[in-house]
Amino acid sequence: SEKAEQLLESGHIDQAIQLLGKNKHQVAQLLRSKLGYSVRADYQRLCIPYYRTMPSLCPGIPLRRSEQHLVRQIFSGLTRINEEKGEVEADLAHHWRQIDPLRWRFYLRPAVLWHDGQELTIDAVIASLTRSAKLPLFSHLQTIQATGPLSLEITLAHPDNRLPLLLSHIDAMILPPDHTQRADFPAHPVGTGPYEVVENNGFHLQMKAFDHYFGLRGLLDEVEVFIWPNLTETDNLAESLSDNDTAAWLSSSLSDEDYVSGRLSQVSGKPSDNLREMFLERGGYFLLCDSRSPHWHTAEHRRWLRETLSPYAILQHLSEAIRPFWVPGGSLLSSWFHTIEAGPACSPFISSSPYAKLRLAYHDQHPEFPMLLDIMQEIMRQQGILLEGVELNYDDWANGKANVDLWLGTVNFPIPEEWNVGTWLLGSPLLRHAISGGDDALLAQWETQWHAETISAEQLVRETTRSGWLQPLFHHWMRLKSPDRARGIHLNNLGWFDFRSTWIEPGP
C-alpha cells in the first residue's frame, strides 16, 4: 500500500510490515525495493538479507561471529588490529609504552564522543577495563588507575608483553559506565565506533555512520541488515529477491542445501560461480567431550568417539551436492594438522547395554546443525546408541550450561588467527570446562605459559586434540556476493566485510 511505502521510505520498516500484516505477497513486493543498495544525493545505503535477529550486540558476553563483527563496527578499544597487516594499532589510545615488565601506560585521544553525544572520560575507560579484568583472559590486570585526565596505568600480576594485543580483544572494548542501567542496551548499544545502531528489532538492524567518529568516517552512510527467517520457504519472497541482484549476500544467510538448490542463485550466486570473495574458513566445526560426563574419563573412550564420529564418517552421509563445501579438518586451522594419540579404542558402553545413550548439545539458529545432528544420530544408531540432541540458546551453549556428554559447535578466528585461537581456548567458558579434562591446575598453568609466550596456541591445540577432549571436524567454505558497483568490499574471517571501507560507485 502507499502508506506502507511511505513508512518504508522514512525508515520505519517494522511499522510498514505490521501494516501489511500476513499478506506475504505484498510484504515481498514491498521489501524487494528495500533490498540492495541505493545512492541518492551521495547518500550510500547497503542492505544485507540475513536469517536471524541479533538482539545482543554488547562486548563482554559470548558472541557469535556475526555479532562479533558488528560489535567491532559499533565499539572501540584502547587498541585495534589492522587486518591487512595483522598488527596492533592505535584506537582510543593514540600511544602507549611499557614502563617495566609489570606496568604499562596508555594515552587517550581527546574529545572522543559516544554515539549519544556525551564525551568519553578516563573514568569510563577504567570502569570498563575493570569489568574486563573479571574475565579469565584479563585476570592478570591487577590495578587500573588514572595518571591524568587522558592517561592511565595498568599494573599486571605477571608480565605480558602482548598486553596491547590483548586490549584489542572484543572483551576489552570500552562500554559506557552506566550500560547496565540503560534500557535494552545489548540490542541498542551506545559505543564510540564508526557506526551507531539506529534500530534493532525483529525485522531489521539499522546502522548509520557516526559523523563524530574520532577516526576516518565510514564510507557507507547506512547499513541495514534485513531479517527474514526461512527465506527460501516463504511464498513469493524468493521469487521477488531473485530479480534483485544488488544485495550483499553472505554465505551464512543460507544453508548449503538451499544454496545448491539455486532458488536464490541470482542474489546468492551459484556453486559454479568463480566468486572473488571466497576462502576456506579460519576455524571450523568441532566436537567437545564434556569433562563432567562419566563417559570420557579414559582415553580409550575418547578415541572410540573420534573413530565413530570422524569427519570422514560424517562426510559419507552428506549429500553429494554439498560435499565440496565441507573439508575434513585435522585441526582448528586448515594449515595445522593434529591427531589424537594412537592407542586402543573402546565404547563407553557394554555391548549388551539396553540403556546406551549420549546427549549432545548444540545452539539454536544455525542452518547446518540439524543436518549434522541427524547424521550423527544415524551413525550412533548403527552402534546401538541413542544420541539425544539438546538445543540450547547461544548464551547457555557458550557457557557450557547443560548436563550433556558432547558439545557440537563452530568457531571462526579473526586476524591474527593463531593468537585468537589461544584467546578462545583459554577465554571461552565452554572450552574451559573441557580442554584440560577438568584439571584446573593444568588450565592455570597453560594460562600463565600463554601470557609468558612459553606455550603457543598451536601447542595448546596439539595437546587438547592429542588427548581427544577437542575433536575438530570440518572447515567450511565462506563466500560473499556483492553488488557489481560495490568497491572496497572484502570478505573477512568472520564472514562479513568492513562497512568503513566499502562504497558504491555511482552509475553513469
SVG drawing of the C-alpha trace seen along z (x, -y; Angstrom):
<svg xmlns="http://www.w3.org/2000/svg" viewBox="-3 -17 64 75">
<polyline fill="none" stroke="black" stroke-width="0.4" points="0.0,0.0 1.0,-3.6 1.1,-4.1 3.4,-1.2 5.7,-2.5 5.8,-5.9 6.7,-4.2 9.4,-2.2 10.9,-5.3 11.1,-7.0 12.9,-4.0 10.0,-2.6 10.3,0.9 8.7,2.6 5.6,0.4 5.3,1.0 5.3,4.8 2.8,4.6 0.5,2.5 0.5,5.2 0.0,8.0 0.2,11.5 -0.1,10.6 3.2,12.2 3.0,11.2 2.6,7.6 5.4,7.8 7.6,9.4 6.9,6.7 7.5,4.0 10.8,5.4 12.0,6.0 12.6,2.3 14.3,2.2 16.9,4.9 20.1,3.8 21.9,0.6 20.9,-3.0 22.9,-6.1 20.8,-9.2 22.3,-12.6 25.6,-11.0 23.9,-9.1 25.1,-5.5 23.0,-2.7 23.5,1.1 21.1,3.8 22.1,7.3 19.4,10.1 20.0,12.3 18.2,15.3 18.1,14.3 17.9,11.4 20.8,10.1 19.5,8.9 22.9,9.0 25.5,6.5 27.5,6.0 31.1,6.8 31.9,9.0 29.4,11.7 29.7,14.7 29.1,13.6 28.5,15.4 30.7,14.4 28.2,12.0 27.7,10.2 31.5,10.1 31.9,8.3 29.1,5.8 30.3,5.1 33.7,4.1 31.9,1.6 30.0,0.1 32.6,0.1 36.3,-0.9 39.1,0.5 42.3,-1.1 43.9,0.7 42.7,2.5 44.0,4.9 45.0,3.7 43.5,6.6 45.7,6.0 48.9,6.2 47.7,8.3 49.3,5.8 48.2,3.8 47.5,0.1 46.1,-2.8 42.4,-3.2 41.1,-5.1 44.7,-5.1 47.0,-7.1 50.2,-5.9 51.3,-3.5 54.6,-2.4 55.8,0.3 57.3,-1.3 58.7,2.0 57.7,5.7 54.5,5.2 53.5,1.6 52.0,0.1 50.8,-3.4 48.2,-4.3 47.4,-7.8 43.9,-8.5 42.7,-10.6 41.0,-13.9 37.3,-14.8 36.1,-11.3 32.3,-11.2 29.8,-8.4 27.1,-7.9 24.7,-9.8 26.9,-12.9 28.5,-12.5 32.3,-12.8 34.3,-9.7 36.1,-10.1 39.0,-8.4 36.7,-7.1 34.6,-5.3 37.6,-3.6 38.8,-2.5 35.4,-1.2 35.1,0.8 38.6,2.3 37.9,3.2 34.9,5.1 37.1,6.9 39.6,7.8 37.0,10.1 37.2,12.4 39.7,15.2 41.8,13.7 42.3,10.5 42.6,11.8 46.3,10.7 45.2,7.0 45.8,6.2 45.2,2.4 44.0,-0.2 44.3,-3.8 44.3,-7.3 47.6,-9.1 45.9,-12.2 42.7,-13.2 43.8,-11.4 46.2,-8.7 46.0,-5.5 48.4,-3.0 47.8,0.8 49.7,2.9 49.9,6.7 50.2,9.6 52.7,11.2 54.4,10.0 52.5,9.9 54.5,8.4 51.4,8.8 49.1,6.6 48.4,4.1 47.3,7.0 45.1,8.4 43.5,5.0 42.3,5.2 40.2,8.2 36.5,7.8 36.0,8.3 38.2,5.3 36.1,2.9 35.0,-0.2 31.4,-0.4 29.6,-3.3 29.9,-3.0 26.1,-3.0 25.4,-0.5 23.7,2.0 21.2,-0.7 20.3,-1.6 17.1,-0.1 17.7,2.8 21.4,1.8 22.5,5.1 20.1,4.6 20.5,0.8 24.2,0.3 26.0,-3.0 29.6,-3.0 32.3,-5.2 32.9,-3.3 32.4,-4.2 28.7,-3.0 25.8,-3.6 22.7,-1.5 19.5,-3.3 17.0,-0.5 17.3,3.2 14.2,5.4 12.6,8.5 12.6,7.0 15.9,5.3 19.1,3.9 19.7,0.4 23.2,-1.2 24.4,-4.6 27.8,-6.1 28.7,-8.1 29.5,-11.6 31.5,-12.5 33.7,-9.3 37.2,-10.2 38.7,-8.2 38.0,-8.2 34.2,-8.3 32.7,-5.2 32.1,-5.4 28.7,-3.7 26.2,-6.1 23.8,-3.3 23.9,0.4 20.7,2.3 20.6,6.0 17.1,7.2 15.8,10.2 13.8,12.9 14.0,16.4 13.4,19.4 14.0,17.1 13.6,19.8 10.4,21.3 8.5,18.0 5.9,17.7 6.8,15.2 9.7,13.6 12.3,15.9 11.0,15.1 11.0,11.4 14.5,11.4 15.8,13.4 15.1,10.4 17.2,8.2 21.0,8.6 22.1,5.7 22.1,7.0 25.3,8.0 24.9,11.8 26.7,13.6 27.2,17.4 25.9,17.8 22.5,16.5 21.6,19.8 22.1,23.5 24.2,25.4 21.2,27.4 19.3,24.1 22.4,22.7 22.9,25.6 19.1,25.7 19.6,22.5 16.3,20.9 18.1,17.7 21.1,18.0 20.7,14.5 21.4,13.0 23.5,15.7 25.4,16.8 25.8,20.4 28.2,23.1 29.8,22.9 30.4,19.1 34.0,18.1 33.4,15.7 36.3,13.4 35.5,13.2 35.6,16.9 38.0,18.8 38.2,21.7 37.2,20.5 39.8,19.8 38.3,22.1 35.6,24.8 33.2,27.3 34.2,29.3 33.1,31.8 34.0,31.3 33.9,34.0 32.5,32.7 34.9,33.5 32.0,33.6 30.4,36.5 31.2,40.0 31.8,41.4 35.1,39.8 37.3,40.4 39.5,42.8 41.5,42.1 40.1,45.3 36.6,43.9 37.6,40.6 39.5,42.5 36.3,44.5 34.3,41.3 36.9,40.0 36.7,43.1 32.9,43.3 32.2,39.6 35.2,38.9 34.8,36.2 35.3,38.8 32.5,41.0 30.2,38.0 31.2,36.9 29.9,40.2 26.4,39.2 26.4,35.7 24.5,35.3 26.9,35.3 25.8,31.9 27.2,30.2 30.2,32.4 32.6,30.0 31.8,27.3 32.9,29.5 36.7,30.1 37.6,32.6 39.7,30.8 42.8,32.1 42.8,29.1 41.2,25.8 43.1,24.0 43.4,25.6 47.2,25.1 47.6,27.2 47.4,31.0 46.9,32.7 45.8,36.2 44.5,38.0 47.2,40.1 47.3,43.6 46.2,46.4 43.3,48.8 39.7,47.6 36.5,49.0 32.9,47.9 32.0,46.4 29.0,48.8 28.9,52.5 27.8,54.1 24.6,55.6 23.6,52.4 19.9,51.6 20.4,48.0 23.2,46.8 22.6,43.1 24.6,39.9 23.5,36.3 24.8,33.8 24.3,30.0 24.2,27.5 23.0,23.9 19.9,22.8 19.5,20.7 22.3,22.4 21.4,23.7 23.7,26.7 23.5,28.2 20.2,30.1 21.6,31.8 24.8,32.8 22.8,34.0 20.7,36.2 23.8,37.8 25.5,38.3 22.3,39.9 22.2,42.3 25.9,43.3 25.3,43.8 22.1,45.8 24.1,48.3 26.2,48.7 23.1,49.4 23.4,46.0 20.8,43.3 22.2,39.9 19.9,37.3 20.2,33.7 19.8,30.8 19.1,27.5 20.3,24.5 20.2,20.8 23.6,19.4 24.4,18.0 23.8,21.3 25.7,23.2 28.7,20.8 28.8,21.0 28.5,24.8 25.2,24.7 23.8,28.2 24.1,31.7 25.4,33.3 28.2,35.6 29.1,33.8 29.1,30.3 28.8,29.6 30.0,26.1 31.7,24.0 34.2,21.1 35.9,18.6 39.1,16.8 39.7,13.1 43.2,11.9 45.7,12.7 44.3,16.2 46.8,18.1 46.6,15.6 42.8,15.7 42.9,19.5 44.7,19.1 42.2,16.5 39.3,18.8 40.8,21.9 41.6,20.1 38.9,17.5 35.7,19.3 33.7,20.7 32.6,23.8 36.2,24.6 37.5,24.1 35.1,26.8 36.7,29.3 40.1,28.8 42.2,29.8 39.9,32.7 38.7,30.9 42.3,30.3 42.1,26.8 45.8,26.7 46.8,27.6 44.4,24.9 46.0,22.3 49.5,23.4 48.5,23.0 47.2,19.5 50.5,18.4 52.6,20.0 50.5,18.5 50.8,14.9 54.5,15.5 54.7,16.8 56.3,20.1 53.5,22.1 51.9,21.2 48.2,21.6 49.3,24.3 50.9,26.3 47.7,25.9 45.6,27.2 48.1,30.1 47.7,31.0 43.9,30.8 43.4,32.7 46.0,35.3 44.1,36.1 40.8,36.2 38.9,33.7 38.7,31.4 37.9,33.1 38.0,30.9 35.5,31.9 35.3,29.7 36.4,26.4 33.6,24.8 33.9,22.5 32.9,18.9 31.5,16.7 30.4,13.1 28.5,12.0 28.4,8.2 26.7,5.7 28.6,5.1 29.2,1.4 30.5,2.1 34.1,1.1 36.5,1.9 34.3,4.8 36.4,7.7 35.3,10.9 36.8,11.1 37.4,14.1 34.1,13.6 32.2,13.9 31.4,10.2 33.1,7.1 34.2,3.7 31.5,1.1 34.0,-1.7 35.9,-0.9 33.0,0.2 31.4,-2.2 29.1,-2.1 30.4,-3.7 27.7,-5.9 26.3,-4.9 26.9,-6.9"/>
</svg>
